[in-house]
Amino acid sequence: REASGKWVRVNKTPILDMKYRVTGLFEGNTYEFRVFAENMVGLSKPSPSSDPIKASRPITPPGPPINPKLKDKTKESADLVWTKPLKDGGSPILGYIVECQKTGTTQWNRINKDELIRQCAFRVPGLIEGNEYKFRIKAANIVGEGEPRELPETVLAKDILSPPEISLDVTCRDLITVRVGQTIRITGKVKGRPDPEITWSKDGKVLVQEKHVEILHDLPNVELQVKEAKRSDHGKYIIAAKNSCGQAQAFAVVNVLDRPGPCPVRNLKVTDISSDRCTVTWDPPEDDGGCEIQNYILEKCESKRMVWSTYSSSVLTNYAKVTRLIEGNEYIFRVRAENKMGTGPPTETHPIIAKTKYDRPGRPDPPDVTRVSKEEMTVVWNPPEYDGGKSITGYILEKKEKRSLRWVPVTKTPIPERRKKVTNLFPGHEYQFRVSAENEVGLGEPSLPSRPVIAKDPIEPPGPPTNFRVVDSTKTSLTLGWGKPVYDGGAPIIGYVVEMRPKVEGADPEAGWKRCNVAAQVIHTEFTATSLDEKQLYEFRVSAQNQVGLGRPAELKEAVSPKEILEPPEIELDASMRKLVTVRAGCPIRLFAIIRGRPAPKVTWRRMGVDNVIRKGQVDLVDTMAFCVIPDSTRDDSGKYSLTLVNAAGEKAVFVNVRVLDTPGPVSDFKVTDVTKMSCHLSWAPPENDGGSPVTHYILQKREADRKTWATVTAELKKTSFQIANLVPGNEYYFRVTAVNEYGSGVPSDIPKPVLATDPLSEPDPPRKLEVTEITKNSATLGWLPPLRDGGSKIDGYIVSYKEHDQPADRWTEYSVVKDLSIVVAGL
């Protein structure tokens, strides 16, 4: 019966044993029991009542803790963690006991001797560096200690060393923008064993704690604060962490918003000036204050008033056309840039005068006097280099006697031609002439005076030319040169006559001469005689001529024969070619050099490398300049180029190094290792061609084989390896790596075939806890548990073998293959 309740009969039939199992009780209720004896006559009186007893579950020790593992370790301690047992034995778990066993011994020593461990984690102190230990953990309740669970691996007492890792907060990974006067905050986390040494730097300068800069390090948390930010605080901030295992870097880009400046707009110029308008142009300031320039403010000022007025406060371009100027007035302009933070400092132009853009002609060269007689002279001249922007309408020719100061116009009206015969001169007087050009705007400055000329009739032919010599020679030609005669016979030299004859011993000095320049006179002091025989000796002479006639000739000192002058090739590189030639990708590569040599050398441009061939580009030879132009350059055009000259006198070569600044090429040796069903390891080598700039990081992407879109795994990878996690077992994946430098993302590199996410297959572990559960005289029933690891594939079955006790160890007989975890072995 329940306590103070009504008695209820438990068994319906008599019990023969002296014990009975009562069922149907309610947990937590208190019961009393009594017993009757029965024989053929009938029932006895009831026994005295039992002591009251509460119906409750039986209490047993708890089960073993679950999944104990090593969380961390040092050379003196080990941090263990575990999960509480599935079964508490019917009573709350009071705590845990940790025991350790030194490798090589069999004794387990209790670590927490004084009291139980309340949490599911414990730091084991007092380890000896270099020793290996095993650990096991037991749970305890009110009944006692439960079954222990051992760590699956031994623990070697030594420090865990890991290179630094830096992770900036999400808000610091993109551009950080603050206004002037605000505080710049860069926060993140730094991990590493041992604790790394941390430095902050900007533009190559290490930052230290000061009034303006505060550095907070509470590992793993780090923070840099730049207080009361100035515009000069913008830029790239780098955090570097270093310990004995390695080093790491990360950076944050900070923009500080301020007014444009401190330097104002550049290259401020005034062009297209006319009587009532002009154009003002400029270049943007070097520093836009960290935000886009919205417009420019243009002001003007008349020099005589010095009062500034705003011409326009909303100029969107870097030029403005100013109108409504007053002709003849002098103006000054100034320009200021404006962004959302305010206006920058102004820049002023030089004063300009509002007037027409056309001008008077420039000064001609001094005129020349050709025909001279005692009463007239013919004067000729060339037009000036600058015509003032308008066509020249005529010339004013003036004359004066050499000792006079007064210039007198030769004609009353402008002369349309560039030649004039001046008459009515006084014989024996010495005259000079000057000329001025005229256009629609007005008369230009006069030229310098001509050389003085005496008005007299020519008296005699000129004297012989001076310094007659051979200037150059080939197999079939000779080039001769000379100077003007010392005496021109009283009239200007109008030309020269060159004569030659084959050398004949004992010939008449005046016989056999043949004129070389048959068609016309030689104006210059040089002449080339062609179609000569290199086996023949020739004599040459030259005579000057004025309006009277030919003067006495000048002869070469000795007969000469044409012969080839051999000069070995020479190359003169421009200063910009001697060092490294650097161009941006897409821009043309222009290589050039001045070349010399006799005869003209053969020019060859090559690119040093596999086949020494320039596959694209244009090679030209203009006079003494050799060119090699490669349009639309790419990173593949970087390298060493050679220019080779070859002729009969020798060979010459120079080298030019070219670097094309481009994005990186593809990475090399891209491979996948350590593939499991959930992860794999990727590794690669840096690209052979980094595009002329160091690789800053890598972008790693993946995609499933049945999809076309790529997903980014990480976009800021500094290392050349990565452990991919969270793969879907059984799926096939492609992976892609792209190197990035300061010019952008390079050529991606893919793995050639997909990777299947699956564990590598191996043999399974042996079955556990093989026991004989029942045995008879001719059979035995066996039972076991599955192995801990199935080797990456489902267990197909178990092979059962047997041998008699006294048989050798290798005399096992296979009995059967079963899929269950038990078997009855018969026929024993």
Protein Blocks (a to p, Z undefined) as FASTA:
>chain_A
ZZhiacddfbfbdcfbfcdcdehiaehiacddddddddfkbccddddddddddddddddd
ddddehiacfbdcfkbccddddddfbgohpacfbdcdddddehiabdcdfblmbccfbfc
dcdehiaehiacddddddddfkbccdddddfbdcddddddddddddddfklmmccdddeh
iacdddddddddddddddddeehiacdddfklccddddfbdcdddehiafklgccddddd
ddfkbccdddddddddddedjbdcehiacehiafkbccddddddfbgohpacfbdcdddd
dfklopacdfbfcbfbfcdcdehiaehiacddddddddfkbccddddddddddddfbdcd
ddddddddfbdcfkbccddddddfbgohpacfbdcdddddfkbmbdcdfbfbdcfbfcdc
dehiaehiacddddddddfkbccddddddddddddddfbdcdddehiacfbdcfkbccdd
ddddfbgohpacfbdcdddddddehiafkgoiacfblmbccfbfcdcdehiafkbccddd
dddddfkbccdddddfbdcddddddddddddddfklmmccdddehiacddddddeddddd
ddddddedjkopafbdcdddehjaccdddehiafklgccdddddddfkbccddddddddd
ddddddehiacehiafkbccddddddfbgghpacfbdcdddddfkbcbdcdfbfcbfbfc
dcdehiaehiacddddddddfkbccdddddfbdcddddddddddddehiacfbdcfkbcc
ddddddfbgohpacfbdcdddddfkbcfklcccfbdcfbfbdcdehZZ
